[in-house]
Amino acid sequence: MSLPATSGISLKPVHYRQILDKLPATGWFEIHPENFMGNGGPPHHYLHAICEHYPLSMHGVGMSLGSAHGIDKQHLQALVELVKRYQPAQVSEHLAWSHYNNVFLNDLLPLPYHEESLAIVSDNIQRVQEALGRNILIENPSSYLDFNNSTLSEPEFLTELTRRTGCGLLLDVNNIYVSCTNLGLDPHYYIKGVPLAAVGEIHLAGHSVQQVDGMEIRIDDHGSVVKEDVWALHEHVLQRAARRLPVMIEWDTDVPTLPILLAEGTRANDIANCVLAPMRTEVF
């Protein structure tokens, strides 16, 4: 099974019953596997029922691929069992770290981009892929600071990860916009440096704007509609990729009603139709 090259949305408990009652027109659903690593209960009851009608993508938040202490064996085994149980069309994880010396942090923390971290992340990705028996996608993070000891740009780092491990990329367009705006970079130049042929999924989400010490900072909080500048950047990505891709609408805080989520997904499909239809006309 492959993930449909159309829009999907986050699967949230508040929508379980409505989804099963209405079977809304969305291409697929995405979950955080950490929310389903228990053995039973209502979450599994509803997930099994929903998976009878829709493809599933699993987007991890706790594997800590950037950890110098390696992958937590218990967490990896729990993911392996969950993937065997549900056979998702796609599995992805963040380029981040969240544990060190058996201390686990409830956050996705950044890492410097240099040869040492590249070797660590590559090794951890390989371990996950070998355990799962499949390649995974790696998501670019949202950034709020630069490391002085980085010797590679983020696009260069991601490109080398795909070369060394065979992993794909989950291109979070909102994260690109947030990071580039916060760090004074050009998001179009960033996208030019990413191997778009390796992209297997796109994420879109809302973000907030805050004032910190007189500076405007954009926070990747997944708590609102996608901003217009992010939609425009998404259109640019599709123009460069010249192909349809699965596009997921992330919304994790202040979760709205199901129709609002579905409307964001519809807009993503409309943009793809608008961008890619003229290209098909030119080819044929």
C-alpha positions in Angstrom: 0.0 0.0 0.0 1.2 3.5 -0.8 0.0 6.8 0.6 -2.4 8.5 -1.8 -0.9 11.6 -3.5 -3.7 13.8 -2.1 -4.4 15.6 1.1 -4.8 13.9 4.5 -5.4 15.2 8.0 -4.3 14.6 11.6 -6.4 12.0 13.3 -7.7 13.4 16.7 -9.8 11.6 19.3 -12.4 14.4 19.3 -13.2 13.4 15.7 -13.3 9.6 16.0 -17.0 9.1 16.1 -17.8 11.8 13.5 -15.3 10.2 11.1 -16.9 6.8 11.4 -20.4 8.2 11.1 -19.7 10.4 8.1 -16.6 8.8 6.4 -15.5 12.3 5.2 -13.7 12.9 1.9 -10.1 12.9 2.9 -7.4 10.8 1.4 -5.8 9.4 4.6 -5.0 10.0 8.2 -1.8 10.5 10.1 -1.1 9.6 13.8 1.7 10.0 16.3 2.5 6.3 17.0 3.4 7.2 20.6 -0.3 7.8 21.3 -1.0 4.2 20.5 1.8 2.2 22.1 -0.5 0.8 24.8 -1.9 -2.6 24.1 -5.6 -1.8 23.9 -8.5 0.5 24.9 -10.6 2.9 22.9 -7.7 4.4 20.9 -7.0 1.0 19.3 -10.7 0.3 18.9 -11.3 3.4 16.9 -8.0 3.3 15.0 -8.8 -0.3 13.7 -12.2 0.8 12.6 -10.9 3.9 10.8 -8.1 2.0 9.1 -10.8 -0.2 7.5 -11.7 2.9 5.4 -8.5 5.0 5.1 -4.8 4.5 4.6 -2.6 5.4 7.6 0.6 7.3 8.0 2.6 7.1 11.3 4.6 10.2 12.2 6.9 9.6 15.2 7.9 12.3 17.8 10.0 10.3 20.2 12.6 8.2 18.4 15.3 10.8 19.1 17.3 10.2 15.9 19.9 12.8 16.9 20.8 11.2 20.2 24.4 10.3 20.7 23.3 7.6 23.0 21.5 5.9 20.2 18.0 4.6 19.8 16.0 3.6 22.9 15.4 -0.2 22.3 12.1 -0.2 24.1 10.7 2.6 22.1 11.9 1.1 18.8 10.3 -2.3 19.7 7.0 -0.6 20.5 7.1 1.1 17.1 8.0 -2.2 15.4 5.0 -3.9 17.0 2.6 -1.0 16.1 3.8 -1.0 12.5 3.2 -4.8 12.2 -0.2 -4.4 13.7 -1.5 -1.6 11.4 0.8 -1.8 8.3 0.8 1.9 7.7 1.5 3.2 4.2 4.3 5.4 5.5 6.4 5.9 8.6 8.3 9.1 9.4 10.3 10.8 12.2 11.8 14.1 13.1 15.3 15.3 12.6 15.8 16.0 16.3 16.9 14.6 19.7 14.9 14.2 22.9 16.9 11.9 25.2 20.4 11.8 26.7 21.9 9.6 29.4 18.5 8.0 30.1 16.9 11.4 30.6 13.9 11.9 28.3 12.6 15.3 27.4 9.2 16.2 26.1 10.5 18.2 23.2 12.1 18.0 19.7 15.5 19.6 20.3 17.8 20.8 17.5 21.3 19.5 16.6 24.3 21.0 14.9 24.9 20.0 11.3 28.4 18.6 10.9 30.1 15.3 10.2 29.8 13.9 13.7 26.1 14.5 14.0 25.6 13.3 10.4 27.2 10.0 11.3 25.1 9.6 14.5 21.8 10.4 12.8 22.6 8.2 9.8 23.4 5.2 12.1 20.2 5.7 14.1 18.1 5.9 10.9 19.7 2.7 9.7 18.9 0.9 12.9 15.2 2.0 12.7 14.9 1.0 9.1 16.5 -2.4 9.7 14.1 -3.0 12.6 11.1 -2.0 10.6 12.1 -3.6 7.4 11.3 -0.5 5.4 12.7 3.0 4.7 11.3 5.9 6.7 10.9 9.6 5.9 12.8 12.3 7.9 11.2 15.7 8.6 13.1 19.0 8.6 12.7 20.8 12.0 11.5 24.3 12.8 14.5 26.3 14.0 15.0 29.3 16.3 18.8 29.4 16.5 21.9 28.5 14.6 24.9 26.5 15.9 28.3 28.1 15.5 29.9 24.8 14.9 27.6 23.7 12.0 29.6 23.1 8.8 26.6 22.0 6.7 23.4 23.8 5.8 20.2 22.0 6.7 19.4 21.1 3.0 23.0 19.7 2.6 22.5 17.7 5.8 19.2 16.3 4.6 20.6 15.5 1.2 23.5 13.5 2.7 21.1 11.6 5.0 19.1 10.4 2.0 22.3 9.4 0.2 23.8 7.5 3.1 20.7 5.7 4.4 18.2 5.6 1.5 15.6 7.3 3.7 13.1 9.7 2.2 12.1 13.2 3.2 9.0 14.6 4.8 9.2 18.2 3.7 7.5 20.4 6.3 6.8 23.6 4.3 5.6 25.5 7.4 8.9 24.6 9.2 10.9 25.8 6.2 9.0 29.2 6.4 9.3 29.4 10.2 13.0 28.5 10.2 14.0 30.7 7.3 12.1 33.7 8.7 13.5 33.3 12.2 17.1 32.9 10.9 17.0 35.4 8.1 17.3 32.9 5.3 15.6 32.6 1.9 13.0 29.8 1.9 13.2 29.5 -1.9 17.0 29.0 -1.8 16.4 26.4 0.9 14.0 24.5 -1.3 16.4 24.7 -4.2 18.9 22.8 -2.1 16.6 19.9 -1.1 16.4 16.7 -3.2 12.8 16.9 -4.1 12.9 13.5 -5.7 13.3 12.1 -2.2 10.2 13.8 -0.8 7.4 11.3 0.0 5.2 13.6 2.0 4.5 17.3 2.7 3.3 18.8 5.9 1.4 22.1 6.2 0.4 23.7 9.5 -0.3 27.0 11.2 2.2 29.0 13.3 2.0 31.9 15.7 4.0 35.2 15.7 5.4 36.4 19.0 7.5 39.3 20.1 10.6 38.3 22.1 12.9 41.0 23.3 11.7 43.3 20.6 12.2 40.7 17.9 9.4 38.9 15.9 9.7 35.2 16.3 7.5 32.6 14.5 6.5 29.6 16.6 5.6 26.3 15.0 2.6 25.5 17.2 0.2 23.7 14.9 -2.7 25.7 16.3 -4.3 27.6 13.5 -5.0 27.6 9.8 -2.1 27.6 7.3 -0.8 31.1 6.7 -1.0 32.6 3.3 2.8 32.9 2.9 3.1 29.2 3.7 0.4 28.4 1.1 2.5 30.4 -1.4 5.6 28.5 -0.5 3.8 25.2 -0.9 2.8 26.2 -4.4 6.4 26.9 -5.2 7.4 23.5 -3.9 4.9 21.8 -6.1 6.0 23.8 -9.1 9.6 22.6 -8.6 8.6 19.0 -7.8 6.3 18.9 -10.8 4.4 16.0 -9.3 1.6 15.2 -6.9 2.6 14.4 -3.3 0.7 13.4 -0.2 0.0 16.6 1.8 -0.9 16.4 5.4 -2.6 19.2 7.4 -1.1 19.2 10.9 -3.2 20.6 13.8 -2.2 19.6 17.3 -3.3 22.5 19.6 -6.6 24.2 19.8 -8.0 21.4 17.6 -10.9 22.7 15.5 -14.0 21.1 14.2 -13.6 18.4 11.5 -15.0 20.6 8.7 -12.3 23.2 9.3 -9.5 20.5 9.0 -11.2 19.1 5.9 -11.4 22.6 4.3 -7.7 23.0 4.7 -7.1 19.7 3.0 -9.5 20.7 0.2 -7.4 23.9 -0.4 -4.3 21.8 -0.6 -5.9 19.6 -3.3 -7.1 22.7 -5.2 -3.6 24.2 -5.2 -2.2 20.9 -6.6 -4.8 20.9 -9.3 -4.1 24.5 -10.2 -0.3 24.0 -10.3 0.0 20.6 -11.9 -2.8 20.7 -14.5 -1.0 23.2 -16.8 2.1 21.0 -16.6 0.2 18.0 -17.8 -1.2 20.0 -20.7 2.3 21.1 -21.7 3.6 17.5 -21.6 0.8 16.0 -23.7 
